[in-house]
Amino acid sequence: MSKIYEASGAKPANAPHEPASQVAPFRLPNGTGNANRMKSARVTNPNDRVPLAQKLAVGAGGLPFHHGGMVVQYMAQPIYQIILGLNPVLFGLAMTIPRILDAFTDPVMGAISDRFRSKYGRRRPFIFMGAITMALSFFLVWMVAPSWSETAKFTWLLSTTVIFFIAFTVFSVPLTSLTYELTPDYHERTRVMAFWAFFFNVGNFLINWYSPVATWKGFGDALTGARWVALAIGIVLFIGLGILPAIFGSERFYTVAAREKRKVGFLCAVKQAASSRPMLALVGVIMALNFCGTIAGSLAQYIVIYHVKRGNVGAGITLNAMNGTGFAIVGFAAIPLLSFLATRFGKRRALLLVLILAAVGGASKWFIFTPDMPYLLLLDSVLNGPVWVALGMLIPAMMADLCDWDEHRYGERREGVISAVFSWITKVGLSFTFLFSGIAIQVSGFKAELGATQPEGTITWMRILFAASSVLAPGLAILCLWLYPITEAKAYAIRAELEKRRGTV
């Protein structure tokens, strides 16, 4: 184990740490001289650059991170419900209960990760062990026997997914925290997250193919196929890619955190992180887009099938899949574009631009989802695709800036608590989105048994909800973004004051 991890990577401090109680409230520098210095500081110092190999290694962790949150549900639904005949309600419980546990495990893991001390660092031991445990527990999910009773199948699925998601928490919270502390530079953080977004988008490509591969006749049966697929995912993705951040990641703030003496209690730390204005603003952006986006997404397939394709289910499903593939392609193309915009105009302005584009795209849905020109709807991915990449690229980079803001205000370096609280709030809020999506479909009056002959006004009402929620999502996100106080200039000023207080990293 001692050969697996390198040194923490943090540099000795050049100045003593000032107690938080003596820290003056933050003020932006004034004057032309300060403005000129602030402008010159925006050229990334070579010492702040993250080597390409390290960006690739930590970015690769984005793929097992993506799969950890989604792959169980994507694979388990057809295997456990269709192949093994598990009651859908029981399946839903098995998928929901582990997420409820996240409300407790994420913040606890964040606090442990922040205050853990070892010669291997405070993040990387958990990332390493979490990746291995994820692989083992994921394989166990599929070691169910078709002859078991329904209660036994449910119990096995629930218990193994609980173990898997605990392992995912051990892996994901320290990993997210590590991405926040790879560099103290405002722009280099965006470049780091570009690699993360790339691998995350690869996950979007791959995850839809595991169930079809598992049903390949060469495996004999789908359950056997799922076991082989799970074994490959565990070895190649969870272990092979998951341990790379632990091996090559550098914990630049380890020394800063290790010498901090002022510690607040766990509940106080969670309260401080959850109630800060930057945190609430970023959570609001995520919630607005995901909440309204989920409602729009649930309506989209009905509109494509019953309006654009006039009830042709097969053609509608194919066209919807083509649109989803378009989103993934646009996602890859948007990564360098967003990196340029964030470097040129700052993260907040770059995010604002893609939100405005998404609002235009939302309004266009009324016109481009039309039976007269069915393939016109492929423009949807061009107009709305970049905003989803921004959620995986710009928001994490802004969260890294929030960690500096939090240290400046409270005098403690705690990426773990911040990342865990952010994850916890969004997970709890988004757990209600599927309920509201069902309500939206129910309110429209849609009846599946009627097929293409829906009651008059039903499809029109669904189209109104579809377009309205698609415009409302970026609109609310823009309002929340307006509340986010950390501009590029403030980020550099905060860093300068922190380095005067506790030295460079």
Residue pairs with C-beta under 8 A, 6 or more apart in sequence:
1 120
2 119
2 120
4 120
4 128
4 246
4 247
5 119
5 120
5 121
5 124
5 125
5 128
5 246
5 247
6 247
6 248
6 250
8 121
8 250
8 251
8 254
8 255
9 250
9 251
9 252
9 254
10 250
10 251
10 252
10 253
10 254
10 255
10 256
10 505
11 252
11 255
11 504
11 505
12 255
12 503
13 255
13 256
13 259
13 502
13 503
13 504
13 505
14 499
14 503
14 504
15 499
15 500
15 501
15 502
15 503
16 502
17 256
17 259
17 260
17 261
17 411
17 501
17 502
18 411
18 501
18 502
19 261
19 262
19 411
20 262
20 410
20 411
20 412
21 262
21 411
23 408
23 409
23 411
23 501
26 408
26 409
26 490
26 493
26 494
26 497
28 489
28 490
28 493
29 35
29 37
29 38
29 493
38 489
38 492
38 493
41 492
41 496
42 186
42 187
42 488
42 492
44 185
44 187
44 188
45 185
48 183
48 184
48 185
48 188
49 183
49 185
49 188
50 182
50 183
50 188
50 191
50 192
50 250
53 248
54 182
54 248
54 249
54 250
55 191
55 192
55 195
56 195
57 244
57 245
57 247
57 248
57 249
58 178
58 179
58 182
58 192
58 195
58 196
58 244
58 245
58 248
58 249
59 192
59 194
59 195
59 196
59 198
59 199
60 199
60 241
60 244
60 245
61 127
61 175
61 179
61 196
61 199
61 241
61 242
61 244
61 245
62 195
62 196
62 197
62 198
62 199
62 200
62 203
62 392
63 199
63 200
63 202
63 203
63 206
63 237
63 241
64 131
64 134
64 171
64 237
64 238
64 241
64 242
65 171
65 172
65 175
65 176
65 200
66 199
66 200
66 203
66 204
66 207
67 203
67 206
67 207
67 233
67 237
67 238
68 134
68 164
68 168
68 171
68 172
68 238
69 168
69 172
70 203
70 207
71 138
71 207
71 210
71 233
72 95
72 138
72 141
72 161
72 164
72 165
73 95
74 207
74 208
74 210
74 211
75 210
75 211
75 214
75 226
75 229
75 230
76 91
76 94
76 95
76 141
76 157
76 161
77 91
78 211
78 215
78 222
79 142
79 211
79 214
79 222
79 223
79 226
80 86
80 91
80 94
80 144
80 153
80 157
81 88
81 91
83 146
83 221
83 222
83 223
84 144
84 146
84 153
84 223
85 150
86 150
86 153
86 154
86 157
87 150
87 154
90 150
90 154
91 154
91 157
93 154
93 158
94 154
94 157
94 158
94 161
95 161
96 431
97 158
97 162
98 158
98 161
98 162
98 164
98 165
99 165
99 427
99 431
100 431
101 162
101 165
101 166
102 165
102 169
102 423
102 424
102 427
103 424
103 427
103 428
105 165
105 166
105 169
106 169
106 173
106 420
106 421
106 423
106 424
106 427
107 266
107 270
107 417
107 420
107 421
107 424
108 266
108 420
109 126
109 169
109 170
109 173
109 174
109 416
109 420
110 173
110 177
110 414
110 416
110 417
110 418
110 419
110 420
110 421
111 266
111 269
111 270
111 414
111 416
111 417
111 420
112 126
112 416
113 122
113 123
113 126
113 173
113 174
113 177
113 415
113 416
114 122
114 177
114 257
114 413
114 414
114 415
114 416
114 417
115 122
115 257
115 263
116 122
116 125
116 126
117 258
118 125
121 251
121 254
122 174
122 251
122 254
122 257
123 174
123 175
123 177
123 178
123 249
123 251
123 416
124 174
124 178
124 245
124 246
124 247
124 249
124 251
125 246
126 170
126 171
126 173
126 174
127 171
127 174
127 175
127 178
127 242
127 243
127 245
127 246
127 249
128 243
128 246
128 247
129 170
130 167
130 168
130 169
130 170
130 171
130 172
130 174
130 175
130 242
131 171
131 238
131 239
131 242
131 243
131 246
132 238
132 239
132 242
132 243
133 163
133 167
133 170
133 171
134 164
134 167
134 168
134 171
134 234
134 238
134 242
135 233
135 234
135 235
135 238
135 239
135 242
136 167
136 234
137 160
137 163
137 164
137 167
138 164
138 230
138 233
138 234
138 238
139 227
139 230
139 231
139 234
140 160
140 163
140 164
141 157
141 160
141 161
141 164
141 230
142 223
142 226
142 227
142 230
143 156
143 160
143 227
144 153
144 156
144 157
144 223
146 223
148 156
171 242
172 423
173 416
173 419
173 420
173 423
174 416
175 245
176 396
176 415
176 419
176 423
177 415
177 416
177 418
177 419
178 245
178 249
178 251
178 415
179 192
179 193
179 196
179 396
179 400
180 189
180 396
180 399
180 400
180 403
180 415
180 418
180 419
181 251
181 252
181 253
181 400
181 403
181 415
182 188
182 189
182 192
182 249
182 250
182 252
183 189
183 192
183 252
184 252
184 404
184 495
184 504
184 505
186 347
186 401
186 488
186 491
186 492
186 495
187 342
187 343
189 397
189 400
189 401
190 339
190 342
190 343
190 347
190 393
190 394
190 397
191 339
192 397
193 392
193 393
193 394
193 396
193 397
194 335
194 336
194 338
194 339
194 393
196 392
196 393
196 396
197 331
197 335
197 389
197 392
197 393
198 332
198 335
199 241
200 392
201 328
201 331
201 332
201 335
201 389
201 392
204 327
204 328
204 331
205 328
210 229
210 233
213 225
213 229
214 222
214 225
214 226
214 228
214 229
215 222
215 225
216 225
219 225
219 228
252 505
253 413
253 415
253 505
255 505
256 413
256 502
256 503
256 505
257 412
257 413
257 414
260 411
260 412
260 413
262 411
262 412
263 412
264 272
264 410
264 412
269 412
269 414
269 417
270 417
270 421
272 406
272 410
273 279
273 406
273 414
273 417
273 418
273 421
274 421
274 425
276 402
276 405
276 406
276 409
277 483
277 484
277 485
278 398
278 401
278 402
278 405
278 484
278 485
278 486
279 402
279 418
279 421
279 422
280 480
280 483
281 480
281 481
281 483
281 484
281 485
282 395
282 398
282 399
282 402
282 422
282 480
282 484
283 422
283 425
283 426
283 429
283 480
284 476
284 477
284 479
284 480
284 483
285 351
285 391
285 395
285 477
285 480
285 481
285 484
286 391
286 395
286 426
287 426
287 429
287 430
288 472
288 473
288 474
288 475
288 476
288 477
288 480
289 358
289 387
289 388
289 391
289 473
289 474
289 477
290 426
290 430
290 433
291 429
291 430
291 433
291 436
291 473
292 469
292 470
292 472
292 473
292 476
293 469
293 470
293 473
294 430
294 433
294 434
294 436
294 437
295 433
295 436
295 437
295 440
295 465
295 469
296 362
296 365
296 466
296 469
296 470
296 473
297 437
298 434
298 437
298 438
298 440
298 441
299 437
299 440
299 441
299 444
299 462
299 465
299 466
299 469
300 320
300 323
300 369
300 466
301 316
301 317
301 320
302 441
302 446
302 462
303 369
303 459
303 462
303 463
303 466
304 316
304 319
304 320
304 323
304 369
304 377
305 311
305 312
305 313
305 316
305 317
305 320
306 316
306 451
306 452
306 454
306 459
307 369
307 371
307 459
307 462
307 463
308 316
308 319
308 369
308 370
308 371
308 374
308 377
309 315
309 316
309 319
309 371
309 374
310 371
310 452
311 451
311 452
311 453
319 374
319 375
319 377
322 378
323 377
323 378
323 380
323 381
326 378
326 380
326 381
326 382
326 385
327 381
327 384
327 385
327 388
329 381
330 381
330 382
330 385
330 386
330 389
331 385
331 386
331 388
331 389
334 354
334 385
334 386
334 389
334 390
335 389
335 393
337 386
338 350
338 354
338 386
338 389
338 390
338 393
338 394
339 393
341 349
341 350
341 353
342 350
342 394
342 397
344 350
345 353
346 487
346 488
347 394
347 397
347 398
347 401
347 488
348 398
348 481
348 484
348 486
348 487
348 488
350 390
350 394
351 390
351 394
351 395
351 398
351 481
352 478
352 481
354 386
354 387
354 390
355 387
355 390
355 474
355 477
355 478
355 481
356 474
356 478
357 383
357 384
357 386
357 387
358 383
358 384
358 386
358 387
358 470
358 473
358 474
359 471
359 474
359 475
359 478
360 383
361 380
361 382
361 383
361 384
361 470
362 384
362 467
362 469
362 470
362 471
362 472
362 473
362 474
363 467
363 470
363 471
364 379
364 380
364 383
365 380
365 463
365 466
365 467
365 470
366 463
366 467
368 376
368 377
368 379
368 380
369 376
369 377
369 380
369 463
369 466
370 376
370 377
384 470
387 474
398 484
398 486
399 418
399 419
399 422
400 415
401 486
401 491
401 494
402 418
402 486
403 413
403 414
403 415
403 418
404 491
404 494
404 495
404 498
405 486
405 494
406 412
406 414
406 418
407 413
407 414
407 498
408 494
408 497
408 498
440 465
440 469
441 462
443 461
443 465
444 458
444 461
444 462
444 465
445 454
445 455
445 457
445 458
445 461
446 454
446 458
446 462
447 454
447 455
486 494
